[in-house]
Amino acid sequence: MDANFNIKLYQLLSDWNPMQFDDTTLGDAEYYEVMDIVHQKLSREETIARIQGVFQYSFQTTIEQSQIETLLNKIEILNQTCQCSEPKKLNFLLSYFH
């Protein structure tokens, strides 16, 4: 994967900050897990379920599906606008975001 995309994805997740930490780096481990999930090319439903699982395991809190849907839509936009060096630029994301 393109390093530029990964940096921007991390920033997007940090800004998302679903646990609303004052110090967003407290969610770094979870953000890295979410990044891994995004790169696994799973169905949208499975992606949502796994992201919910990350936060349920770490914080005993379920993130609403609508919040994750909004996040995934932002990831799609990021994918479309990212100046990645790979020509395919995570085309798998587009296959299940519509």
PDB file as gemmi writes it, atoms N, CA and C in Angstrom:
CRYST1    1.000    1.000    1.000  90.00  90.00  90.00 P 1                      
ATOM      1  N   MET A   1       0.829  -1.179   0.000  1.00  0.00           N  
ATOM      2  CA  MET A   1       0.000   0.000   0.000  1.00  0.00           C  
ATOM      3  C   MET A   1       0.878   1.248   0.000  1.00  0.00           C  
ATOM      4  N   ASP A   2       0.335   2.286  -0.482  1.00  0.00           N  
ATOM      5  CA  ASP A   2       1.037   3.549  -0.596  1.00  0.00           C  
ATOM      6  C   ASP A   2       1.181   4.208   0.779  1.00  0.00           C  
ATOM      7  N   ALA A   3       2.389   4.623   1.093  1.00  0.00           N  
ATOM      8  CA  ALA A   3       2.653   5.236   2.403  1.00  0.00           C  
ATOM      9  C   ALA A   3       1.844   6.518   2.589  1.00  0.00           C  
ATOM     10  N   ASN A   4       1.695   7.299   1.542  1.00  0.00           N  
ATOM     11  CA  ASN A   4       0.931   8.539   1.624  1.00  0.00           C  
ATOM     12  C   ASN A   4      -0.524   8.258   2.011  1.00  0.00           C  
ATOM     13  N   PHE A   5      -1.099   7.245   1.395  1.00  0.00           N  
ATOM     14  CA  PHE A   5      -2.477   6.867   1.743  1.00  0.00           C  
ATOM     15  C   PHE A   5      -2.556   6.448   3.202  1.00  0.00           C  
ATOM     16  N   ASN A   6      -1.607   5.633   3.655  1.00  0.00           N  
ATOM     17  CA  ASN A   6      -1.625   5.160   5.038  1.00  0.00           C  
ATOM     18  C   ASN A   6      -1.497   6.304   6.038  1.00  0.00           C  
ATOM     19  N   ILE A   7      -0.670   7.274   5.733  1.00  0.00           N  
ATOM     20  CA  ILE A   7      -0.521   8.437   6.617  1.00  0.00           C  
ATOM     21  C   ILE A   7      -1.838   9.204   6.694  1.00  0.00           C  
ATOM     22  N   LYS A   8      -2.447   9.435   5.548  1.00  0.00           N  
ATOM     23  CA  LYS A   8      -3.715  10.165   5.523  1.00  0.00           C  
ATOM     24  C   LYS A   8      -4.830   9.356   6.180  1.00  0.00           C  
ATOM     25  N   LEU A   9      -4.792   8.044   6.018  1.00  0.00           N  
ATOM     26  CA  LEU A   9      -5.786   7.193   6.670  1.00  0.00           C  
ATOM     27  C   LEU A   9      -5.634   7.276   8.183  1.00  0.00           C  
ATOM     28  N   TYR A  10      -4.405   7.224   8.675  1.00  0.00           N  
ATOM     29  CA  TYR A  10      -4.183   7.361  10.121  1.00  0.00           C  
ATOM     30  C   TYR A  10      -4.721   8.709  10.611  1.00  0.00           C  
ATOM     31  N   GLN A  11      -4.436   9.778   9.882  1.00  0.00           N  
ATOM     32  CA  GLN A  11      -4.913  11.105  10.279  1.00  0.00           C  
ATOM     33  C   GLN A  11      -6.436  11.156  10.304  1.00  0.00           C  
ATOM     34  N   LEU A  12      -7.061  10.520   9.337  1.00  0.00           N  
ATOM     35  CA  LEU A  12      -8.518  10.466   9.287  1.00  0.00           C  
ATOM     36  C   LEU A  12      -9.071   9.736  10.508  1.00  0.00           C  
ATOM     37  N   LEU A  13      -8.460   8.615  10.855  1.00  0.00           N  
ATOM     38  CA  LEU A  13      -8.908   7.857  12.022  1.00  0.00           C  
ATOM     39  C   LEU A  13      -8.687   8.635  13.313  1.00  0.00           C  
ATOM     40  N   SER A  14      -7.555   9.307  13.399  1.00  0.00           N  
ATOM     41  CA  SER A  14      -7.259  10.109  14.587  1.00  0.00           C  
ATOM     42  C   SER A  14      -8.268  11.246  14.730  1.00  0.00           C  
ATOM     43  N   ASP A  15      -8.637  11.860  13.624  1.00  0.00           N  
ATOM     44  CA  ASP A  15      -9.643  12.923  13.653  1.00  0.00           C  
ATOM     45  C   ASP A  15     -11.026  12.368  13.990  1.00  0.00           C  
ATOM     46  N   TRP A  16     -11.306  11.153  13.551  1.00  0.00           N  
ATOM     47  CA  TRP A  16     -12.583  10.500  13.835  1.00  0.00           C  
ATOM     48  C   TRP A  16     -12.746  10.328  15.346  1.00  0.00           C  
ATOM     49  N   ASN A  17     -11.729   9.776  15.999  1.00  0.00           N  
ATOM     50  CA  ASN A  17     -11.639   9.692  17.470  1.00  0.00           C  
ATOM     51  C   ASN A  17     -12.984   9.322  18.120  1.00  0.00           C  
ATOM     52  N   PRO A  18     -13.516   8.130  17.832  1.00  0.00           N  
ATOM     53  CA  PRO A  18     -14.851   7.794  18.324  1.00  0.00           C  
ATOM     54  C   PRO A  18     -14.966   7.719  19.845  1.00  0.00           C  
ATOM     55  N   MET A  19     -13.854   7.543  20.537  1.00  0.00           N  
ATOM     56  CA  MET A  19     -13.889   7.504  21.998  1.00  0.00           C  
ATOM     57  C   MET A  19     -13.742   8.903  22.596  1.00  0.00           C  
ATOM     58  N   GLN A  20     -13.532   9.886  21.736  1.00  0.00           N  
ATOM     59  CA  GLN A  20     -13.411  11.290  22.119  1.00  0.00           C  
ATOM     60  C   GLN A  20     -12.342  11.512  23.188  1.00  0.00           C  
ATOM     61  N   PHE A  21     -11.180  10.916  22.953  1.00  0.00           N  
ATOM     62  CA  PHE A  21     -10.050  11.120  23.843  1.00  0.00           C  
ATOM     63  C   PHE A  21      -9.515  12.538  23.688  1.00  0.00           C  
ATOM     64  N   ASP A  22      -9.094  13.152  24.797  1.00  0.00           N  
ATOM     65  CA  ASP A  22      -8.398  14.434  24.704  1.00  0.00           C  
ATOM     66  C   ASP A  22      -7.072  14.246  23.979  1.00  0.00           C  
ATOM     67  N   ASP A  23      -6.408  13.138  24.249  1.00  0.00           N  
ATOM     68  CA  ASP A  23      -5.158  12.775  23.580  1.00  0.00           C  
ATOM     69  C   ASP A  23      -5.490  11.650  22.602  1.00  0.00           C  
ATOM     70  N   THR A  24      -5.626  11.991  21.325  1.00  0.00           N  
ATOM     71  CA  THR A  24      -6.070  11.002  20.336  1.00  0.00           C  
ATOM     72  C   THR A  24      -5.103   9.839  20.175  1.00  0.00           C  
ATOM     73  N   THR A  25      -3.858  10.006  20.606  1.00  0.00           N  
ATOM     74  CA  THR A  25      -2.902   8.903  20.483  1.00  0.00           C  
ATOM     75  C   THR A  25      -3.268   7.736  21.398  1.00  0.00           C  
ATOM     76  N   LEU A  26      -4.178   7.948  22.343  1.00  0.00           N  
ATOM     77  CA  LEU A  26      -4.630   6.850  23.200  1.00  0.00           C  
ATOM     78  C   LEU A  26      -5.372   5.789  22.389  1.00  0.00           C  
ATOM     79  N   GLY A  27      -5.837   6.145  21.211  1.00  0.00           N  
ATOM     80  CA  GLY A  27      -6.523   5.190  20.348  1.00  0.00           C  
ATOM     81  C   GLY A  27      -5.650   4.619  19.256  1.00  0.00           C  
ATOM     82  N   ASP A  28      -4.347   4.882  19.297  1.00  0.00           N  
ATOM     83  CA  ASP A  28      -3.459   4.437  18.219  1.00  0.00           C  
ATOM     84  C   ASP A  28      -3.549   2.948  17.925  1.00  0.00           C  
ATOM     85  N   ALA A  29      -3.541   2.112  18.943  1.00  0.00           N  
ATOM     86  CA  ALA A  29      -3.582   0.658  18.710  1.00  0.00           C  
ATOM     87  C   ALA A  29      -4.845   0.288  17.931  1.00  0.00           C  
ATOM     88  N   GLU A  30      -5.955   0.894  18.295  1.00  0.00           N  
ATOM     89  CA  GLU A  30      -7.212   0.609  17.610  1.00  0.00           C  
ATOM     90  C   GLU A  30      -7.202   1.160  16.187  1.00  0.00           C  
ATOM     91  N   TYR A  31      -6.613   2.336  15.997  1.00  0.00           N  
ATOM     92  CA  TYR A  31      -6.539   2.904  14.647  1.00  0.00           C  
ATOM     93  C   TYR A  31      -5.720   2.005  13.741  1.00  0.00           C  
ATOM     94  N   TYR A  32      -4.634   1.456  14.245  1.00  0.00           N  
ATOM     95  CA  TYR A  32      -3.813   0.551  13.437  1.00  0.00           C  
ATOM     96  C   TYR A  32      -4.573  -0.724  13.107  1.00  0.00           C  
ATOM     97  N   GLU A  33      -5.381  -1.212  14.048  1.00  0.00           N  
ATOM     98  CA  GLU A  33      -6.211  -2.389  13.769  1.00  0.00           C  
ATOM     99  C   GLU A  33      -7.245  -2.071  12.695  1.00  0.00           C  
ATOM    100  N   VAL A  34      -7.837  -0.888  12.775  1.00  0.00           N  
ATOM    101  CA  VAL A  34      -8.820  -0.482  11.767  1.00  0.00           C  
ATOM    102  C   VAL A  34      -8.142  -0.359  10.401  1.00  0.00           C  
ATOM    103  N   MET A  35      -6.937   0.191  10.371  1.00  0.00           N  
ATOM    104  CA  MET A  35      -6.200   0.291   9.108  1.00  0.00           C  
ATOM    105  C   MET A  35      -5.986  -1.095   8.511  1.00  0.00           C  
ATOM    106  N   ASP A  36      -5.631  -2.049   9.342  1.00  0.00           N  
ATOM    107  CA  ASP A  36      -5.435  -3.414   8.872  1.00  0.00           C  
ATOM    108  C   ASP A  36      -6.736  -3.977   8.313  1.00  0.00           C  
ATOM    109  N   ILE A  37      -7.834  -3.734   8.988  1.00  0.00           N  
ATOM    110  CA  ILE A  37      -9.140  -4.213   8.519  1.00  0.00           C  
ATOM    111  C   ILE A  37      -9.466  -3.621   7.153  1.00  0.00           C  
ATOM    112  N   VAL A  38      -9.238  -2.329   6.991  1.00  0.00           N  
ATOM    113  CA  VAL A  38      -9.511  -1.670   5.708  1.00  0.00           C  
ATOM    114  C   VAL A  38      -8.703  -2.322   4.591  1.00  0.00           C  
ATOM    115  N   HIS A  39      -7.467  -2.671   4.872  1.00  0.00           N  
ATOM    116  CA  HIS A  39      -6.597  -3.257   3.852  1.00  0.00           C  
ATOM    117  C   HIS A  39      -6.897  -4.732   3.582  1.00  0.00           C  
ATOM    118  N   GLN A  40      -7.789  -5.350   4.354  1.00  0.00           N  
ATOM    119  CA  GLN A  40      -8.104  -6.760   4.158  1.00  0.00           C  
ATOM    120  C   GLN A  40      -9.107  -7.026   3.038  1.00  0.00           C  
ATOM    121  N   LYS A  41      -9.674  -5.970   2.485  1.00  0.00           N  
ATOM    122  CA  LYS A  41     -10.593  -6.099   1.346  1.00  0.00           C  
ATOM    123  C   LYS A  41     -11.821  -6.943   1.672  1.00  0.00           C  
ATOM    124  N   LEU A  42     -12.392  -6.737   2.828  1.00  0.00           N  
ATOM    125  CA  LEU A  42     -13.580  -7.467   3.260  1.00  0.00           C  
ATOM    126  C   LEU A  42     -14.840  -6.790   2.722  1.00  0.00           C  
ATOM    127  N   SER A  43     -15.964  -7.462   2.845  1.00  0.00           N  
ATOM    128  CA  SER A  43     -17.226  -6.826   2.478  1.00  0.00           C  
ATOM    129  C   SER A  43     -17.477  -5.651   3.424  1.00  0.00           C  
ATOM    130  N   ARG A  44     -18.330  -4.765   3.011  1.00  0.00           N  
ATOM    131  CA  ARG A  44     -18.644  -3.596   3.850  1.00  0.00           C  
ATOM    132  C   ARG A  44     -19.219  -4.029   5.192  1.00  0.00           C  
ATOM    133  N   GLU A  45     -20.114  -5.003   5.171  1.00  0.00           N  
ATOM    134  CA  GLU A  45     -20.741  -5.475   6.408  1.00  0.00           C  
ATOM    135  C   GLU A  45     -19.694  -6.078   7.352  1.00  0.00           C  
ATOM    136  N   GLU A  46     -18.800  -6.892   6.801  1.00  0.00           N  
ATOM    137  CA  GLU A  46     -17.756  -7.501   7.622  1.00  0.00           C  
ATOM    138  C   GLU A  46     -16.791  -6.442   8.144  1.00  0.00           C  
ATOM    139  N   THR A  47     -16.484  -5.454   7.318  1.00  0.00           N  
ATOM    140  CA  THR A  47     -15.608  -4.362   7.743  1.00  0.00           C  
ATOM    141  C   THR A  47     -16.222  -3.632   8.932  1.00  0.00           C  
ATOM    142  N   ILE A  48     -17.501  -3.317   8.835  1.00  0.00           N  
ATOM    143  CA  ILE A  48     -18.194  -2.628   9.928  1.00  0.00           C  
ATOM    144  C   ILE A  48     -18.174  -3.486  11.192  1.00  0.00           C  
ATOM    145  N   ALA A  49     -18.511  -4.756  11.051  1.00  0.00           N  
ATOM    146  CA  ALA A  49     -18.548  -5.651  12.213  1.00  0.00           C  
ATOM    147  C   ALA A  49     -17.184  -5.765  12.879  1.00  0.00           C  
ATOM    148  N   ARG A  50     -16.133  -5.859  12.080  1.00  0.00           N  
ATOM    149  CA  ARG A  50     -14.792  -5.994  12.665  1.00  0.00           C  
ATOM    150  C   ARG A  50     -14.335  -4.702  13.342  1.00  0.00           C  
ATOM    151  N   ILE A  51     -14.664  -3.564  12.747  1.00  0.00           N  
ATOM    152  CA  ILE A  51     -14.313  -2.293  13.396  1.00  0.00           C  
ATOM    153  C   ILE A  51     -15.068  -2.175  14.713  1.00  0.00           C  
ATOM    154  N   GLN A  52     -16.339  -2.532  14.718  1.00  0.00           N  
ATOM    155  CA  GLN A  52     -17.090  -2.519  15.973  1.00  0.00           C  
ATOM    156  C   GLN A  52     -16.432  -3.445  16.992  1.00  0.00           C  
ATOM    157  N   GLY A  53     -15.962  -4.598  16.538  1.00  0.00           N  
ATOM    158  CA  GLY A  53     -15.316  -5.559  17.422  1.00  0.00           C  
ATOM    159  C   GLY A  53     -14.055  -5.024  18.067  1.00  0.00           C  
ATOM    160  N   VAL A  54     -13.291  -4.243  17.318  1.00  0.00           N  
ATOM    161  CA  VAL A  54     -12.063  -3.650  17.858  1.00  0.00           C  
ATOM    162  C   VAL A  54     -12.387  -2.779  19.068  1.00  0.00           C  
ATOM    163  N   PHE A  55     -13.369  -1.914  18.925  1.00  0.00           N  
ATOM    164  CA  PHE A  55     -13.701  -0.989  20.009  1.00  0.00           C  
ATOM    165  C   PHE A  55     -14.473  -1.683  21.135  1.00  0.00           C  
ATOM    166  N   GLN A  56     -15.244  -2.708  20.785  1.00  0.00           N  
ATOM    167  CA  GLN A  56     -15.925  -3.476  21.820  1.00  0.00           C  
ATOM    168  C   GLN A  56     -14.902  -4.196  22.697  1.00  0.00           C  
ATOM    169  N   TYR A  57     -13.903  -4.786  22.077  1.00  0.00           N  
ATOM    170  CA  TYR A  57     -12.867  -5.507  22.819  1.00  0.00           C  
ATOM    171  C   TYR A  57     -12.039  -4.558  23.683  1.00  0.00           C  
ATOM    172  N   SER A  58     -11.622  -3.446  23.101  1.00  0.00           N  
ATOM    173  CA  SER A  58     -10.720  -2.534  23.813  1.00  0.00           C  
ATOM    174  C   SER A  58     -11.409  -1.696  24.874  1.00  0.00           C  
ATOM    175  N   PHE A  59     -12.636  -1.253  24.592  1.00  0.00           N  
ATOM    176  CA  PHE A  59     -13.294  -0.275  25.461  1.00  0.00           C  
ATOM    177  C   PHE A  59     -14.676  -0.696  25.950  1.00  0.00           C  
ATOM    178  N   GLN A  60     -15.090  -1.905  25.610  1.00  0.00           N  
ATOM    179  CA  GLN A  60     -16.424  -2.387  25.969  1.00  0.00           C  
ATOM    180  C   GLN A  60     -17.510  -1.407  25.523  1.00  0.00           C  
ATOM    181  N   THR A  61     -17.302  -0.832  24.351  1.00  0.00           N  
ATOM    182  CA  THR A  61     -18.225   0.132  23.768  1.00  0.00           C  
ATOM    183  C   THR A  61     -18.477  -0.244  22.315  1.00  0.00           C  
ATOM    184  N   THR A  62     -19.736  -0.222  21.920  1.00  0.00           N  
ATOM    185  CA  THR A  62     -20.076  -0.495  20.529  1.00  0.00           C  
ATOM    186  C   THR A  62     -20.211   0.823  19.785  1.00  0.00           C  
ATOM    187  N   ILE A  63     -19.442   0.966  18.744  1.00  0.00           N  
ATOM    188  CA  ILE A  63     -19.545   2.141  17.884  1.00  0.00           C  
ATOM    189  C   ILE A  63     -20.733   1.912  16.955  1.00  0.00           C  
ATOM    190  N   GLU A  64     -21.604   2.892  16.864  1.00  0.00           N  
ATOM    191  CA  GLU A  64     -22.793   2.776  16.017  1.00  0.00           C  
ATOM    192  C   GLU A  64     -22.404   2.532  14.561  1.00  0.00           C  
ATOM    193  N   GLN A  65     -23.193   1.700  13.904  1.00  0.00           N  
ATOM    194  CA  GLN A  65     -22.952   1.393  12.497  1.00  0.00           C  
ATOM    195  C   GLN A  65     -22.930   2.665  11.661  1.00  0.00           C  
ATOM    196  N   SER A  66     -23.805   3.609  11.963  1.00  0.00           N  
ATOM    197  CA  SER A  66     -23.865   4.848  11.178  1.00  0.00           C  
ATOM    198  C   SER A  66     -22.563   5.644  11.272  1.00  0.00           C  
ATOM    199  N   GLN A  67     -21.918   5.607  12.444  1.00  0.00           N  
ATOM    200  CA  GLN A  67     -20.632   6.295  12.590  1.00  0.00           C  
ATOM    201  C   GLN A  67     -19.568   5.638  11.709  1.00  0.00           C  
ATOM    202  N   ILE A  68     -19.600   4.327  11.658  1.00  0.00           N  
ATOM    203  CA  ILE A  68     -18.614   3.602  10.851  1.00  0.00           C  
ATOM    204  C   ILE A  68     -18.912   3.784   9.369  1.00  0.00           C  
ATOM    205  N   GLU A  69     -20.193   3.822   9.011  1.00  0.00           N  
ATOM    206  CA  GLU A  69     -20.573   4.094   7.612  1.00  0.00           C  
ATOM    207  C   GLU A  69     -20.011   5.445   7.176  1.00  0.00           C  
ATOM    208  N   THR A  70     -20.158   6.447   8.018  1.00  0.00           N  
ATOM    209  CA  THR A  70     -19.626   7.778   7.710  1.00  0.00           C  
ATOM    210  C   THR A  70     -18.116   7.721   7.542  1.00  0.00           C  
ATOM    211  N   LEU A  71     -17.447   6.998   8.432  1.00  0.00           N  
ATOM    212  CA  LEU A  71     -15.997   6.838   8.323  1.00  0.00           C  
ATOM    213  C   LEU A  71     -15.622   6.163   7.010  1.00  0.00           C  
ATOM    214  N   LEU A  72     -16.298   5.079   6.662  1.00  0.00           N  
ATOM    215  CA  LEU A  72     -15.973   4.367   5.428  1.00  0.00           C  
ATOM    216  C   LEU A  72     -16.212   5.237   4.194  1.00  0.00           C  
ATOM    217  N   ASN A  73     -17.233   6.085   4.243  1.00  0.00           N  
ATOM    218  CA  ASN A  73     -17.458   7.015   3.134  1.00  0.00           C  
ATOM    219  C   ASN A  73     -16.294   7.996   3.008  1.00  0.00           C  
ATOM    220  N   LYS A  74     -15.763   8.447   4.137  1.00  0.00           N  
ATOM    221  CA  LYS A  74     -14.606   9.346   4.106  1.00  0.00           C  
ATOM    222  C   LYS A  74     -13.371   8.620   3.590  1.00  0.00           C  
ATOM    223  N   ILE A  75     -13.235   7.349   3.932  1.00  0.00           N  
ATOM    224  CA  ILE A  75     -12.105   6.565   3.420  1.00  0.00           C  
ATOM    225  C   ILE A  75     -12.220   6.414   1.910  1.00  0.00           C  
ATOM    226  N   GLU A  76     -13.437   6.229   1.420  1.00  0.00           N  
ATOM    227  CA  GLU A  76     -13.638   6.147  -0.026  1.00  0.00           C  
ATOM    228  C   GLU A  76     -13.207   7.449  -0.707  1.00  0.00           C  
ATOM    229  N   ILE A  77     -13.594   8.569  -0.143  1.00  0.00           N  
ATOM    230  CA  ILE A  77     -13.203   9.864  -0.708  1.00  0.00           C  
ATOM    231  C   ILE A  77     -11.689  10.012  -0.669  1.00  0.00           C  
ATOM    232  N   LEU A  78     -11.091   9.634   0.445  1.00  0.00           N  
ATOM    233  CA  LEU A  78      -9.637   9.675   0.557  1.00  0.00           C  
ATOM    234  C   LEU A  78      -9.002   8.829  -0.537  1.00  0.00           C  
ATOM    235  N   ASN A  79      -9.517   7.642  -0.750  1.00  0.00           N  
ATOM    236  CA  ASN A  79      -8.992   6.762  -1.777  1.00  0.00           C  
ATOM    237  C   ASN A  79      -9.076   7.403  -3.159  1.00  0.00           C  
ATOM    238  N   GLN A  80     -10.174   8.063  -3.425  1.00  0.00           N  
ATOM    239  CA  GLN A  80     -10.370   8.683  -4.732  1.00  0.00           C  
ATOM    240  C   GLN A  80      -9.485   9.904  -4.938  1.00  0.00           C  
ATOM    241  N   THR A  81      -9.112  10.584  -3.864  1.00  0.00           N  
ATOM    242  CA  THR A  81      -8.332  11.808  -4.000  1.00  0.00           C  
ATOM    243  C   THR A  81      -6.853  11.627  -3.686  1.00  0.00           C  
ATOM    244  N   CYS A  82      -6.504  10.468  -3.141  1.00  0.00           N  
ATOM    245  CA  CYS A  82      -5.118  10.226  -2.739  1.00  0.00           C  
ATOM    246  C   CYS A  82      -4.206  10.205  -3.953  1.00  0.00           C  
ATOM    247  N   GLN A  83      -3.067  10.836  -3.812  1.00  0.00           N  
ATOM    248  CA  GLN A  83      -2.063  10.842  -4.873  1.00  0.00           C  
ATOM    249  C   GLN A  83      -1.124   9.650  -4.683  1.00  0.00           C  
ATOM    250  N   CYS A  84      -1.715   8.465  -4.688  1.00  0.00           N  
ATOM    251  CA  CYS A  84      -0.942   7.252  -4.457  1.00  0.00           C  
ATOM    252  C   CYS A  84      -0.100   6.919  -5.686  1.00  0.00           C  
ATOM    253  N   SER A  85       1.012   6.252  -5.445  1.00  0.00           N  
ATOM    254  CA  SER A  85       1.888   5.881  -6.548  1.00  0.00           C  
ATOM    255  C   SER A  85       1.377   4.648  -7.278  1.00  0.00           C  
ATOM    256  N   GLU A  86       0.585   3.818  -6.612  1.00  0.00           N  
ATOM    257  CA  GLU A  86       0.044   2.637  -7.260  1.00  0.00           C  
ATOM    258  C   GLU A  86      -1.139   3.042  -8.120  1.00  0.00           C  
ATOM    259  N   PRO A  87      -1.176   2.623  -9.371  1.00  0.00           N  
ATOM    260  CA  PRO A  87      -2.266   3.038 -10.243  1.00  0.00           C  
ATOM    261  C   PRO A  87      -3.638   2.543  -9.805  1.00  0.00           C  
ATOM    262  N   LYS A  88      -3.706   1.397  -9.156  1.00  0.00           N  
ATOM    263  CA  LYS A  88      -5.005   0.839  -8.794  1.00  0.00           C  
ATOM    264  C   LYS A  88      -5.601   1.492  -7.555  1.00  0.00           C  
ATOM    265  N   LYS A  89      -4.799   2.085  -6.701  1.00  0.00           N  
ATOM    266  CA  LYS A  89      -5.246   2.854  -5.539  1.00  0.00           C  
ATOM    267  C   LYS A  89      -6.414   2.229  -4.783  1.00  0.00           C  
ATOM    268  N   LEU A  90      -6.285   1.061  -4.288  1.00  0.00           N  
ATOM    269  CA  LEU A  90      -7.310   0.451  -3.446  1.00  0.00           C  
ATOM    270  C   LEU A  90      -8.675   0.375  -4.137  1.00  0.00           C  
ATOM    271  N   ASN A  91      -8.661  -0.050  -5.385  1.00  0.00           N  
ATOM    272  CA  ASN A  91      -9.928  -0.134  -6.114  1.00  0.00           C  
ATOM    273  C   ASN A  91     -10.934  -1.048  -5.445  1.00  0.00           C  
ATOM    274  N   PHE A  92     -10.456  -1.960  -4.616  1.00  0.00           N  
ATOM    275  CA  PHE A  92     -11.376  -2.852  -3.918  1.00  0.00           C  
ATOM    276  C   PHE A  92     -12.358  -2.074  -3.056  1.00  0.00           C  
ATOM    277  N   LEU A  93     -11.968  -0.918  -2.549  1.00  0.00           N  
ATOM    278  CA  LEU A  93     -12.872  -0.128  -1.713  1.00  0.00           C  
ATOM    279  C   LEU A  93     -14.113   0.278  -2.500  1.00  0.00           C  
ATOM    280  N   LEU A  94     -13.899   0.641  -3.733  1.00  0.00           N  
ATOM    281  CA  LEU A  94     -15.029   1.102  -4.539  1.00  0.00           C  
ATOM    282  C   LEU A  94     -16.022  -0.007  -4.795  1.00  0.00           C  
ATOM    283  N   SER A  95     -15.559  -1.255  -4.791  1.00  0.00           N  
ATOM    284  CA  SER A  95     -16.434  -2.369  -5.119  1.00  0.00           C  
ATOM    285  C   SER A  95     -17.519  -2.593  -4.087  1.00  0.00           C  
ATOM    286  N   TYR A  96     -17.316  -2.185  -2.844  1.00  0.00           N  
ATOM    287  CA  TYR A  96     -18.370  -2.422  -1.858  1.00  0.00           C  
ATOM    288  C   TYR A  96     -18.849  -1.149  -1.166  1.00  0.00           C  
ATOM    289  N   PHE A  97     -18.436  -0.001  -1.607  1.00  0.00           N  
ATOM    290  CA  PHE A  97     -18.913   1.237  -1.008  1.00  0.00           C  
ATOM    291  C   PHE A  97     -20.139   1.772  -1.731  1.00  0.00           C  
ATOM    292  N   HIS A  98     -20.518   1.179  -2.810  1.00  0.00           N  
ATOM    293  CA  HIS A  98     -21.685   1.690  -3.548  1.00  0.00           C  
ATOM    294  C   HIS A  98     -22.796   0.685  -3.521  1.00  0.00           C  
TER     295      HIS A  98                                                      
END                                                                             
